Amino acid sequence: VVFGGRTFLKRILDTMRPLKQATHKAKLDVGFQADIQWWIDHLRMNNVKRLALHYAPVHTVVMDACQTGGGYAYLNDWAYTYWDMDCPAAKEMHINEKEILVGLLAARRWAPFWANSKVMFHTDNMTAKAAFQKGSVRSETAMVMLRELYWLAACFNFEISAVHVPGVDNCLPDCISRLHEKGSILWLCNLLGSPATFQYAERLIQSFPYHMSYNAFMFLFAQAHRNSNT
């Protein structure tokens, strides 16, 4: 009934599940109380009303994560995240969790543009695809990210769905997530529909600060300089 509500019921249901009798009791932890608070805040914010999205436009977001970074693109915009400096906590995450994190980062960047619409995540990770579809996953680390993602969905009234894309067809976000690798910048030029020349690559690099953090830009700049010498 409430889109995204399943994400904020999981801890409540997990707490209730061991209780076999109506008289049994359980200690309510901070997570349980936080989920109850979500429902309170959600009802206050939406006043139990929500614009129907049956004929709403569909926005497509492509994404990918590797061990070093994450890449995601929407329309003519794209972004790169370097885990070591931009999100150190993600360094030790499983690749499935990193893929879900990329979806959250995309929502942080573009959620206002998705208001009153549907959003389709394209991912080559089956676990992430299922998590986006159900709003639930076993990993508690990933659930933290899903809760924020679905809170943004509630705030801006957009629906989330996901589709699996074979890795060989997920070229653009895969290239963005691997910008630190040799030759990836020229490959990105081709994927963006521009000639893969060093002159265009230089102009593309100059636009990088709009697509990543300063730390990630400096990291890529150092990588590009190192690769040019080899």
C-alpha positions as CSV (number, residue, x, y, z in Angstrom):
1,V,0.0,0.0,0.0
2,V,2.8,2.4,0.9
3,F,5.6,2.1,-1.7
4,G,8.9,1.4,0.0
5,G,7.1,0.4,3.2
6,R,8.5,-3.1,3.2
7,T,12.0,-1.7,3.7
8,F,10.8,-0.1,7.0
9,L,8.9,-3.2,8.2
10,K,11.8,-5.7,8.0
11,R,13.3,-4.9,11.5
12,I,9.8,-4.7,13.0
13,L,8.8,-8.1,11.6
14,D,12.2,-9.6,12.5
15,T,11.6,-8.6,16.1
16,M,8.1,-10.0,16.2
17,R,9.0,-13.3,14.5
18,P,10.5,-15.1,17.5
19,L,7.4,-14.3,19.6
20,K,5.2,-17.4,19.6
21,Q,2.5,-16.3,22.0
22,A,0.6,-13.0,22.4
23,T,2.0,-12.7,26.0
24,H,5.6,-13.0,24.9
25,K,7.8,-9.9,25.0
26,A,10.8,-8.5,23.2
27,K,13.1,-5.6,23.9
28,L,12.7,-2.9,21.3
29,D,16.1,-1.7,20.0
30,V,17.1,1.6,18.4
31,G,16.5,0.1,14.9
32,F,12.9,-0.9,15.7
33,Q,12.2,2.6,17.1
34,A,13.8,4.2,14.0
35,D,11.5,2.2,11.7
36,I,8.4,3.3,13.7
37,Q,9.6,6.9,13.5
38,W,9.9,6.5,9.7
39,W,6.2,5.6,9.5
40,I,5.3,8.6,11.7
41,D,7.4,11.0,9.6
42,H,6.1,9.5,6.3
43,L,2.5,9.9,7.3
44,R,3.1,13.5,8.4
45,M,4.9,14.3,5.2
46,N,2.4,12.8,2.8
47,N,-0.8,13.2,4.7
48,V,-1.7,9.7,3.5
49,K,-2.0,11.1,0.0
50,R,0.3,10.3,-3.0
51,L,0.1,11.1,-6.7
52,A,-0.6,8.0,-8.7
53,L,2.3,7.1,-11.0
54,H,0.5,4.8,-13.5
55,Y,1.4,7.0,-16.5
56,A,4.4,8.7,-15.0
57,P,7.6,9.0,-17.1
58,V,10.3,6.4,-16.6
59,H,13.9,7.5,-15.9
60,T,16.7,5.0,-16.7
61,V,19.8,4.9,-14.6
62,V,22.8,2.7,-15.5
63,M,25.3,1.7,-12.8
64,D,28.2,-0.5,-12.0
65,A,30.6,-1.1,-9.1
66,C,34.1,-2.6,-9.0
67,Q,36.5,-3.0,-6.1
68,T,38.1,0.4,-6.5
69,G,35.2,2.6,-7.6
70,G,31.6,3.0,-8.7
71,G,30.1,4.6,-11.8
72,Y,26.5,5.7,-12.6
73,A,24.9,7.7,-15.4
74,Y,21.6,9.3,-16.0
75,L,20.7,11.2,-19.2
76,N,23.7,13.4,-20.1
77,D,25.2,13.3,-16.6
78,W,27.4,10.8,-15.0
79,A,29.5,10.4,-11.8
80,Y,32.4,8.5,-10.5
81,T,33.1,7.5,-6.8
82,Y,36.5,6.5,-5.6
83,W,35.9,4.3,-2.6
84,D,39.2,4.9,-0.8
85,M,38.7,8.6,-0.4
86,D,35.0,9.2,-1.1
87,C,33.6,6.4,1.0
88,P,36.3,4.6,3.0
89,A,33.6,2.4,4.7
90,A,32.8,0.8,1.3
91,K,36.4,-0.5,0.8
92,E,35.6,-3.6,2.8
93,M,32.1,-4.1,1.6
94,H,31.1,-7.1,-0.6
95,I,30.6,-6.2,-4.2
96,N,26.9,-6.7,-3.9
97,E,26.7,-4.1,-1.2
98,K,28.9,-1.7,-3.3
99,E,26.4,-2.1,-6.2
100,I,23.5,-1.1,-3.9
101,L,25.5,1.8,-2.6
102,V,26.0,3.0,-6.2
103,G,22.2,3.1,-6.5
104,L,21.9,5.2,-3.3
105,L,24.6,7.6,-4.6
106,A,22.7,8.0,-7.8
107,A,19.5,8.9,-5.9
108,R,21.4,11.4,-3.8
109,R,22.6,13.1,-6.9
110,W,19.4,13.0,-9.1
111,A,16.4,12.4,-6.7
112,P,14.9,15.9,-7.3
113,F,14.8,15.2,-11.1
114,W,12.9,12.0,-10.5
115,A,10.0,13.5,-8.6
116,N,6.6,12.0,-9.4
117,S,8.1,9.5,-11.8
118,K,9.4,5.9,-12.1
119,V,13.1,5.1,-11.9
120,M,14.5,2.0,-13.6
121,F,18.0,0.9,-12.3
122,H,20.0,-1.1,-14.9
123,T,22.6,-3.3,-13.1
124,D,24.6,-6.4,-13.9
125,N,24.4,-7.6,-10.3
126,M,21.5,-10.0,-9.7
127,T,21.6,-9.5,-5.9
128,A,21.4,-5.7,-6.3
129,K,18.6,-6.1,-8.8
130,A,16.5,-8.2,-6.4
131,A,17.2,-5.7,-3.5
132,F,16.0,-2.8,-5.5
133,Q,12.9,-4.7,-6.6
134,K,12.0,-6.0,-3.1
135,G,13.3,-3.1,-1.0
136,S,14.9,-5.8,1.3
137,V,18.1,-7.8,1.5
138,R,19.7,-10.0,4.1
139,S,22.8,-7.8,4.6
140,E,22.2,-5.3,7.4
141,T,24.8,-3.0,5.8
142,A,22.9,-3.0,2.6
143,M,19.6,-2.5,4.4
144,V,21.0,0.8,5.9
145,M,21.5,2.0,2.3
146,L,18.1,0.8,1.1
147,R,16.4,2.6,3.9
148,E,18.0,5.9,2.8
149,L,17.2,5.1,-0.8
150,Y,13.5,4.4,-0.1
151,W,13.3,7.5,2.2
152,L,14.4,9.6,-0.8
153,A,11.8,7.8,-2.9
154,A,9.1,8.7,-0.3
155,C,10.3,12.3,-0.1
156,F,10.3,12.9,-3.9
157,N,7.5,10.4,-4.7
158,F,9.3,8.1,-7.2
159,E,9.0,4.4,-7.7
160,I,12.1,2.2,-7.9
161,S,12.4,-0.9,-10.1
162,A,15.4,-2.7,-11.5
163,V,16.4,-4.8,-14.5
164,H,19.4,-7.1,-15.0
165,V,21.8,-6.2,-17.8
166,P,24.5,-8.6,-18.9
167,G,27.9,-7.3,-18.0
168,V,29.0,-7.2,-21.7
169,D,26.2,-4.7,-22.3
170,N,26.7,-2.6,-19.3
171,C,29.6,-0.7,-20.9
172,L,29.2,2.9,-19.9
173,P,28.9,2.5,-16.1
174,D,31.5,-0.2,-16.2
175,C,33.9,2.2,-17.9
176,I,33.1,5.0,-15.5
177,S,33.7,2.7,-12.5
178,R,37.1,1.9,-13.9
179,L,38.3,5.3,-14.8
180,H,41.4,4.6,-12.8
181,E,42.5,1.9,-15.3
182,K,44.8,2.7,-18.2
183,G,42.9,3.6,-21.4
184,S,39.5,4.0,-19.8
185,I,39.3,7.7,-20.5
186,L,39.7,7.3,-24.2
187,W,37.1,4.5,-24.1
188,L,34.8,6.8,-22.2
189,C,35.1,9.3,-25.0
190,N,33.8,6.7,-27.5
191,L,30.9,5.7,-25.2
192,L,29.9,9.3,-24.8
193,G,29.7,9.6,-28.6
194,S,32.8,11.7,-29.1
195,P,36.0,11.0,-31.0
196,A,38.6,9.2,-28.9
197,T,41.4,11.7,-29.5
198,F,43.8,13.0,-26.9
199,Q,42.6,16.6,-27.6
200,Y,39.0,15.6,-26.7
201,A,40.2,13.5,-23.8
202,E,41.9,16.6,-22.4
203,R,38.7,18.6,-22.6
204,L,36.8,15.7,-21.0
205,I,39.3,15.5,-18.1
206,Q,38.7,19.3,-17.5
207,S,35.0,18.5,-16.9
208,F,35.8,15.8,-14.4
209,P,35.3,18.0,-11.3
210,Y,31.6,18.2,-12.2
211,H,31.3,14.4,-12.1
212,M,33.3,13.5,-9.0
213,S,34.8,14.7,-5.8
214,Y,38.0,16.7,-5.7
215,N,39.8,13.8,-4.0
216,A,38.7,11.4,-6.8
217,F,39.7,13.9,-9.4
218,M,43.2,14.2,-8.0
219,F,43.5,10.4,-7.8
220,L,42.5,10.1,-11.5
221,F,44.8,12.9,-12.5
222,A,47.8,11.1,-10.8
223,Q,46.7,7.8,-12.4
224,A,46.5,9.4,-15.9
225,H,50.0,11.0,-15.4
226,R,51.4,7.7,-14.3
227,N,49.9,5.8,-17.2
228,S,51.1,8.4,-19.7
229,N,54.6,7.7,-18.6
230,T,54.2,4.0,-19.1
